[in-house]
Amino acid sequence: ILSVGNSAVYANIILCQMFHIWFCRTRATSVTQHPLFTNKLTLLAMPWELGFIAIFCFIPEMEIVFTSGLGLPIEFWCLSLGFLVWITLHTECLKFFARRYMAGRKSFLGKLAW
């Protein structure tokens, strides 16, 4: 159980980092309005991070080093997707309030949005 839990944590952290890098590119512009494929370094980082997941979770020799389980059941991938949906909704709501209320930067909601 410990090894599968460690694999789930590694995969969840890496997937959340992959999504978070897309959302932190701008302060107020939505992900749907900002061009996603302009930063070449970010595009190179995505396969690199997927490679980390493969190393942590699917290479048998790394099971001893990272105390991770070989393979990861589908329910743990679905748990990660739930966190990714939450991060997406949370960040887009923050950016919405930043666009709407940060014009004067004097409102309480504008300060709370960022």
C-alpha positions in Angstrom: 0.0 0.0 0.0 2.8 2.4 0.8 4.5 1.9 -2.6 1.3 2.5 -4.5 0.6 5.6 -2.4 4.0 7.0 -3.1 3.5 6.4 -6.8 0.2 8.2 -6.6 1.7 11.2 -4.8 4.6 11.4 -7.3 2.3 11.3 -10.3 -0.2 13.7 -8.8 2.5 16.3 -8.0 4.0 16.1 -11.4 0.7 16.3 -13.3 -0.4 19.3 -11.2 2.9 21.0 -11.9 2.4 20.4 -15.6 -1.0 22.1 -15.5 0.1 24.8 -13.1 2.8 26.1 -15.5 0.1 26.8 -18.1 -2.0 28.8 -15.7 0.8 30.9 -14.2 2.0 32.3 -17.5 -0.2 35.4 -17.1 -1.8 37.2 -14.2 -5.2 38.0 -15.6 -5.5 36.5 -19.1 -7.5 33.3 -19.3 -5.9 30.1 -20.6 -8.4 30.1 -23.5 -7.3 33.6 -24.6 -3.6 33.2 -24.3 -1.6 31.3 -27.0 -0.4 28.0 -25.4 2.4 27.0 -27.8 4.6 30.1 -27.9 7.0 29.2 -25.1 9.4 26.6 -26.4 10.9 25.9 -23.0 7.5 25.0 -21.6 6.8 22.7 -24.5 10.1 20.9 -23.8 9.3 20.6 -20.1 6.1 18.6 -20.7 7.7 15.4 -22.1 10.5 15.8 -19.5 7.9 15.7 -16.7 6.1 12.8 -18.2 9.4 11.0 -18.3 9.7 11.6 -14.6 6.4 9.9 -14.1 7.6 6.9 -16.1 10.8 6.7 -14.1 9.0 6.9 -10.7 6.1 4.6 -11.5 7.0 2.2 -14.2 10.7 1.2 -14.0 11.2 -1.7 -11.7 14.7 -0.7 -10.5 13.4 2.6 -9.3 10.9 0.9 -7.0 13.6 0.4 -4.4 15.0 3.9 -4.7 11.7 5.8 -4.5 9.7 3.1 -2.7 7.1 3.4 -5.5 4.9 0.7 -6.8 5.3 -0.8 -10.2 2.4 0.6 -12.2 -0.4 2.8 -11.0 -4.1 1.7 -10.9 -6.5 3.8 -12.9 -8.4 5.1 -9.9 -5.3 7.0 -8.8 -5.0 8.7 -12.2 -8.6 9.7 -11.9 -7.9 11.2 -8.5 -5.2 13.3 -10.1 -7.6 14.4 -12.8 -10.0 15.6 -10.1 -7.2 17.8 -8.7 -6.4 19.1 -12.1 -10.1 20.1 -12.7 -10.1 21.9 -9.3 -6.8 23.8 -10.1 -8.3 24.8 -13.5 -11.5 26.1 -12.0 -9.8 27.9 -9.1 -7.2 29.6 -11.3 -9.8 30.7 -13.9 -12.0 32.1 -11.2 -9.1 34.1 -9.7 -8.2 35.4 -13.2 -11.8 36.4 -13.8 -11.9 38.4 -10.6 -8.5 39.9 -11.4 -9.8 41.1 -14.8 -13.0 42.4 -13.4 -12.0 44.0 -10.1 -8.4 44.9 -10.4 -8.9 47.9 -12.7 -8.8 50.4 -9.8 -6.9 48.0 -7.4 -8.9 49.5 -4.5 -11.7 47.0 -4.1 -11.5 44.2 -1.6 -12.3 41.6 -4.2 -9.6 42.9 -6.5 -7.0 42.5 -3.7 -8.4 39.1 -2.8 -8.2 38.0 -6.4 -4.4 38.3 -6.5 
